[in-house]
C-alpha cells in the first residue's frame, strides 16, 4: 500500500518573515512513530513541509496529516486536494483533538488523542475495508512501542537530526497549555521503559541529542534511571523541565552528569497572581533564582519561556521581565503573547467572557493578540512583546548577561550562543534557505566532536 504522511508547514512558513532555523533544528517524530505500525510491505513517503517542497502530484492510497492550530487551514487544503483524487485521508494531532467537529469535515477518519493504540486499530480496519470515521484513544502506554521509523526522516535537512521522545504529556495542567485537551480522559503523563529509551538513544549516530519531551524530569525515578544509564555514552543534550523539578531532589545533577548542557524552563511570569490565575502550581512559591543558580553551577544553559498578556500584567511588565532575565544571565529567552488555544481552560473561560476576538487559527501563533485584553491594550501588548525581544537580544544586554557568570568559560559560552544565534540569525536562515546547511553539518559535527565533554553545551539552545 502507498502511504503518504505529511506535516504541513505552519502559517509563518508562507510568510516573508519566516525563520527557517526554528524548524530546521530537529525532526518532529509524530508521524515517524506512527509509521512504525505500518506493514514492512507498505511504501511510505514522509514529508515535513518546513524543510522541503511538498510533492502533491503523487497518488497514494492513504494520506495521514498531522495538524497543529497554525497549520490547520493548510492541512485542510492538502486533505481536500488528496480526497478529490480519491485518496483516503486521515487527520490527527493537537488541533484535531481540540476541535474534532471542525477537523471531521476535512477527513475520512480522524484520531482524537495519542495514536499509539488507535492508529494500528485503524490500519486493521482499513485493510478490512471497514474504517471508522473517528478513533478515540483509550490506552496510555508506550512501554512496548516499536522503534521509530527514522529511515523515513531526511536527516541532512536538520541541524540536530537526533531528536528523541521518551515520554508523553506533562504531569501538570496549566490553563493555557495546548496539550491538555490532547491527553484528556486518561493519564496525562507516562514514560517508556528505561531500557527501551536507552536502546533508542544507543542506535542514534553522532553525539548530540534533542529531547522533545514536554517535561524530561517529570517522573524523577524514570529520569534518574535514564540519566544514570546514559553516563558513559558520551552524549550532550537539551531537554525541558519545570522549576519545581530542578529544585527537587538531585535529578538535575543526574541530568548534568549524563550530558545535559541546555534546558528549556517555563518561568512564564514573575507575578504570583498570574501563576495562580494560570493554574501553574508547580511555579508558585518556588525560588526562580535559586533554580537558576543551581543550573549555572552545573554548567547548564537556560532558555527561559515567558508569557505576556496575563491579566495581572501592567505596561512595565516587558522591561521588568527583560531586566530580570538579563540580571540572572538567562542564555536565551522565548517570549509569547498569551494565546487561548481551543480545548484549553483558558479558551473556555475567555469564550464564556466573550473575550475571543476571532477564530482565524493562522493568527494563533503567540505573536499576535487574538483576545480582548485587560490591564493592557492590544497595541501595548504587541509593542511590548516586540520590545522585549529587541531589548533582551541587544548587544548591550547580551554582554551584561554574559558577564553575570562567575567564570570566563561560561561567559564566553553564553556570549557565543546568545550572540551567535540571535544576532547572526539572518545568516543562518540564508544558509538554510540555500540548502547550505547540508554541506555544513559534517563540518559542525567534526568541530563539536573535538570539544571535550563538559566544555560545550548541547549544540543549540531552543531558538526563541
C-alpha positions in Angstrom: 0.0 0.0 0.0 1.2 3.5 -0.8 1.0 5.8 2.2 1.8 9.5 2.4 2.5 11.1 5.7 2.6 14.9 5.8 3.5 17.6 8.4 2.2 20.8 6.7 4.1 24.0 7.3 2.9 26.4 10.0 1.4 29.6 8.7 4.6 31.6 9.2 6.5 29.3 6.7 4.5 31.1 4.0 5.4 34.5 5.3 8.4 36.6 4.2 9.4 36.8 7.9 9.7 33.0 8.1 12.6 31.9 10.3 13.6 28.5 8.8 16.2 28.0 11.5 13.4 27.4 14.0 12.1 24.5 12.1 15.3 23.1 10.8 16.7 22.4 14.3 15.4 18.9 14.7 12.9 16.5 13.0 9.5 16.1 14.6 8.8 12.4 15.4 5.0 12.1 15.5 4.5 10.7 12.0 7.6 8.6 12.0 6.4 7.0 15.3 3.0 6.1 13.7 4.8 4.7 10.6 6.4 2.0 12.7 2.9 0.4 12.9 2.6 0.0 9.2 3.5 -3.2 7.3 7.0 -3.7 6.1 5.5 -4.1 2.6 3.9 -0.6 2.7 5.5 2.1 0.6 5.7 5.1 2.9 6.7 8.7 2.0 7.0 11.1 4.9 7.4 14.9 4.2 7.9 17.8 6.5 6.9 20.9 4.6 9.1 23.1 6.8 12.2 21.7 5.3 11.2 20.5 1.8 8.8 21.2 -1.0 5.7 19.0 -0.8 5.0 16.7 -3.7 1.3 16.9 -4.2 1.2 15.3 -7.6 1.5 11.7 -6.3 -1.4 9.3 -5.9 -1.1 7.4 -2.5 -4.0 5.2 -1.3 -3.7 6.6 2.2 -2.8 10.0 3.4 -2.0 10.8 7.1 -1.7 14.5 8.1 -0.6 15.9 11.4 -2.5 19.1 12.4 -1.5 21.9 14.7 -3.5 25.1 15.1 -1.4 27.3 12.8 -1.1 24.8 10.1 -4.8 23.7 10.3 -6.0 25.6 7.2 -3.0 24.4 5.2 -3.7 20.8 6.4 -7.4 21.1 5.4 -6.4 22.3 1.9 -4.0 19.5 1.4 -6.5 17.0 2.7 -9.1 18.3 0.2 -6.7 18.0 -2.7 -6.0 14.4 -2.0 -9.6 13.5 -1.3 -10.6 14.8 -4.7 -8.0 12.5 -6.2 -9.6 9.5 -4.4 -7.1 9.0 -1.6 -8.4 8.1 1.9 -7.3 10.9 4.2 -6.7 10.8 8.0 -6.2 13.8 10.3 -4.7 13.7 13.8 -2.8 15.9 16.2 -3.4 18.6 18.7 -5.8 20.6 16.7 -7.9 17.6 15.7 -8.3 16.6 19.4 -9.2 20.2 20.3 -11.8 20.7 17.6 -12.9 17.3 16.3 -16.1 18.6 14.7 -14.2 21.1 12.6 -11.5 18.6 11.6 -14.0 15.8 10.7 -15.3 17.9 7.8 -12.0 17.6 6.1 -11.1 14.0 6.6 -12.4 10.4 6.1 -11.1 9.4 9.5 -9.8 11.5 12.5 -7.8 10.5 15.5 -8.6 12.0 18.9 -5.8 11.9 21.5 -2.5 9.9 21.2 -2.4 7.4 18.3 -0.3 4.5 19.7 -3.4 2.4 20.2 -5.8 3.9 17.6 -3.5 4.0 14.5 -2.8 0.3 14.4 -6.5 -0.3 15.1 -7.3 1.9 12.1 -4.8 0.1 9.9 -6.5 -3.2 10.6 -9.9 -1.7 9.9 -8.7 0.0 6.7 -7.2 -3.2 5.3 -10.5 -4.9 6.0 -12.4 -2.1 4.2 -14.2 -1.1 7.4 -12.5 2.1 8.6 -14.5 4.2 11.1 -14.9 7.9 11.0 -13.4 8.6 14.4 -10.9 6.8 16.6 -10.7 7.7 20.3 -7.6 7.0 22.3 -8.2 4.6 25.2 -4.8 3.2 26.2 -2.0 5.4 27.6 1.1 3.1 27.5 4.2 3.4 25.4 6.2 0.7 27.1 6.2 -1.5 24.1 6.0 0.8 21.1 8.1 -0.3 18.1 11.3 1.6 17.1 10.6 4.9 15.3 10.9 4.7 11.5 14.0 7.0 11.4 14.8 5.8 7.9 11.9 7.9 6.7 13.4 11.1 8.2 15.6 13.2 5.9 18.4 13.7 8.5 20.5 16.0 6.4 17.8 18.7 6.4 18.0 19.2 10.2 20.7 20.7 12.3 20.3 18.3 15.1 18.8 15.2 13.5 18.9 13.1 16.7 15.6 14.2 18.2 14.0 11.8 20.7 11.0 11.5 22.9 10.9 9.2 25.9 7.6 10.3 27.5 4.2 11.6 26.6 2.5 14.7 28.0 3.1 16.5 31.3 2.0 15.9 34.9 0.8 19.5 35.3 -2.3 21.2 34.0 -1.7 24.9 33.2 -4.8 26.6 32.0 -3.1 27.9 28.8 -1.5 24.6 27.8 -2.4 23.4 24.3 -1.8 19.7 25.1 -4.3 19.3 27.9 -7.2 18.5 25.5 -4.9 16.0 23.7 -4.4 14.0 26.9 -7.9 14.5 28.3 -9.7 11.4 29.7 -6.7 9.4 30.8 -3.1 9.6 32.1 -1.6 12.9 31.1 2.0 11.8 31.7 3.6 8.5 31.1 7.1 7.2 30.0 8.8 4.5 28.0 10.7 1.7 29.8 14.2 2.9 30.7 15.9 0.0 28.8 13.8 0.8 25.6 14.7 4.5 25.8 18.4 3.7 26.2 18.2 1.3 23.3 16.7 4.1 21.2 19.5 6.5 22.2 22.2 3.9 21.6 21.1 3.5 17.9 21.4 7.2 17.2 24.6 8.2 15.4 26.6 11.2 16.4 26.9 12.8 19.8 24.1 15.4 20.1 20.5 14.7 21.2 17.5 16.9 21.3 14.8 15.6 23.8 11.4 16.9 22.6 9.6 15.8 25.8 7.4 18.4 27.4 8.9 17.6 30.8 12.0 15.4 30.7 12.3 15.4 34.5 8.5 14.8 35.0 9.0 11.4 36.6 12.0 11.6 38.8 12.6 7.8 39.2 12.4 7.3 35.4 14.6 10.4 34.7 17.3 9.4 37.2 17.4 5.9 35.8 17.6 7.2 32.3 20.4 9.6 33.1 22.3 7.0 35.0 22.1 4.7 32.0 23.3 7.5 29.7 26.5 8.0 31.7 29.4 6.8 29.6 27.5 7.2 26.3 29.4 10.5 25.7 26.2 12.4 24.7 25.3 16.0 25.1 21.7 17.1 25.0 18.9 19.6 25.7 15.7 18.9 27.5 12.8 20.7 29.2 12.0 20.9 32.9 10.0 22.8 35.4 11.3 25.0 38.2 9.9 22.5 40.7 11.8 19.5 39.3 15.0 21.5 39.1 14.8 22.3 42.8 13.5 18.9 44.0 16.0 16.1 44.8 19.1 15.5 42.7 17.5 14.9 39.3 19.2 17.9 37.6 22.6 16.7 38.9 21.9 13.3 37.3 21.0 15.1 34.1 24.2 17.2 34.1 26.3 14.1 34.6 24.6 12.4 31.7 25.3 15.3 29.4 22.6 17.9 29.7 24.0 21.2 28.6 20.9 23.3 28.0 17.4 23.3 29.5 14.1 24.9 28.5 12.3 26.3 31.6 8.8 27.7 31.7 9.1 30.6 34.1 6.1 32.2 32.2 5.6 35.1 34.6 7.2 36.8 37.6 3.7 37.5 39.1 2.2 35.2 41.7 -1.3 36.3 40.8 -0.7 35.3 37.2 0.6 31.9 38.3 -2.5 31.3 40.4 -4.7 32.5 37.5 -3.0 30.1 35.1 -3.1 27.2 37.5 0.7 26.9 37.2 1.0 25.4 40.7 4.5 24.0 40.1 5.9 27.5 40.0 4.0 29.0 42.9 6.3 29.7 45.9 9.3 28.4 44.1 12.6 30.3 44.2 13.3 31.1 40.5 16.8 32.5 41.2 17.8 29.5 43.3 16.9 27.2 40.4 19.0 29.4 38.1 22.0 29.3 40.4 21.7 25.6 40.6 21.7 25.2 36.8 24.6 27.6 36.3 26.6 25.8 38.9 26.2 22.7 36.8 27.2 24.4 33.5 23.7 24.1 32.1 22.5 27.0 29.9 18.9 28.2 30.3 16.3 29.1 27.7 13.5 30.8 29.6 9.9 30.9 28.5 7.7 33.9 29.3 4.1 34.8 28.6 2.8 38.4 28.3 -0.8 39.4 28.5 -2.0 37.6 31.6 -4.5 39.7 33.5 -2.1 40.9 36.2 0.4 42.4 33.7 0.9 46.1 33.5 2.8 48.3 31.0 6.1 47.8 32.8 6.0 44.0 32.7 8.0 43.8 29.5 11.1 45.7 30.6 10.8 44.3 34.1 10.9 40.8 32.7 13.8 41.5 30.4 15.9 43.2 33.2 15.3 40.2 35.4 16.3 37.7 32.7 19.5 39.7 32.0 20.3 40.1 35.6 20.0 36.3 36.1 22.1 35.6 33.0 19.5 33.5 31.0 21.2 32.5 27.8 18.1 32.8 25.6 14.5 33.7 26.1 11.4 32.8 24.3 8.6 35.4 24.7 5.0 34.8 23.9 1.7 36.7 23.7 -0.9 34.8 25.7 -2.9 32.7 23.3 -6.1 31.0 24.2 -5.9 27.7 22.3 -9.2 25.9 21.7 -9.6 23.0 24.1 -7.8 24.7 26.9 -9.4 26.0 30.2 -8.2 29.5 29.1 -10.1 29.3 25.9 -13.3 28.1 27.6 -13.1 30.9 30.2 -12.4 33.6 27.6 -15.2 32.3 25.4 -17.6 32.4 28.3 -16.5 36.0 29.0 -16.9 36.9 25.2 -13.1 37.8 25.0 -12.3 35.7 21.9 -11.8 38.1 19.0 -11.9 35.6 16.1 -11.2 32.0 15.1 -8.6 32.7 12.4 -6.2 29.9 13.5 -3.4 31.3 11.4 -3.1 34.1 13.9 -2.9 31.9 17.0 0.9 31.9 16.8 1.7 33.6 20.2 2.9 36.7 18.3 -0.5 38.3 17.7 -3.3 39.4 20.1 -6.4 37.3 19.5 -8.4 38.1 22.6 -9.8 41.1 24.5 -7.1 42.2 26.9 -7.4 43.7 30.4 -4.8 45.9 32.0 -3.0 46.4 28.7 -4.4 47.4 25.4 -3.8 45.1 22.4 -1.5 47.7 21.0 0.5 47.9 24.2 0.8 44.2 24.4 2.0 43.7 20.8 4.5 46.6 21.0 5.7 45.5 24.5 6.2 41.9 23.2 8.3 43.2 20.2 10.3 45.4 22.5 11.1 42.5 24.9 12.8 40.6 22.1 14.7 43.6 20.8 15.8 44.6 24.3 16.8 41.1 25.5 18.8 40.4 22.4 20.5 43.8 22.1 24.3 43.6 22.2 24.4 45.5 25.4 22.1 43.0 27.2 23.9 40.0 25.7 27.2 41.3 27.1 25.6 42.2 30.5 24.0 38.7 30.8 27.3 37.0 29.8 29.3 38.9 32.4 26.9 37.7 35.1 28.6 34.3 35.0 31.4 33.8 37.5 33.9 32.1 35.3 35.4 33.0 31.9 34.4 29.8 30.2 30.7 30.3 30.9 30.9 33.9 29.9 32.3 33.0 26.5 29.9 30.2 26.0 26.9 32.5 26.9 28.1 35.2 24.6 28.7 32.8 21.7 25.3 31.2 21.9 23.1 34.3 22.6 25.0 36.5 20.1 26.0 33.8 17.6 22.4 32.6 17.1 20.2 35.6 17.6 22.4 38.4 16.1 23.5 36.3 13.1 20.2 34.6 12.6 19.7 36.1 9.2 22.9 34.5 8.1 21.8 31.1 9.4 18.4 31.5 7.7 20.1 32.3 4.4 22.3 29.2 4.7 19.3 27.0 5.4 17.2 28.6 2.6 20.0 28.0 0.1 20.5 24.4 1.4 24.0 25.2 2.6 23.0 23.5 5.9 23.5 20.1 4.3 27.1 20.9 3.5 27.9 22.5 6.9 26.5 19.6 9.0 29.5 17.3 8.7 31.9 20.2 9.4 29.9 21.3 12.5 29.7 17.8 13.8 33.5 17.3 13.3 34.3 20.6 15.2 31.9 19.9 18.0 33.1 16.3 18.5 36.6 17.6 19.2 35.4 19.7 22.1 36.0 17.9 25.4 33.0 16.7 27.3 31.8 19.3 29.7 33.3 22.2 27.8 30.5 22.6 25.4 26.8 23.0 25.6 24.2 21.0 23.8 24.6 22.1 20.2 21.9 24.7 20.1 19.6 26.0 22.8 15.9 26.2 21.9 15.6 29.0 19.4 13.4 31.8 20.7 
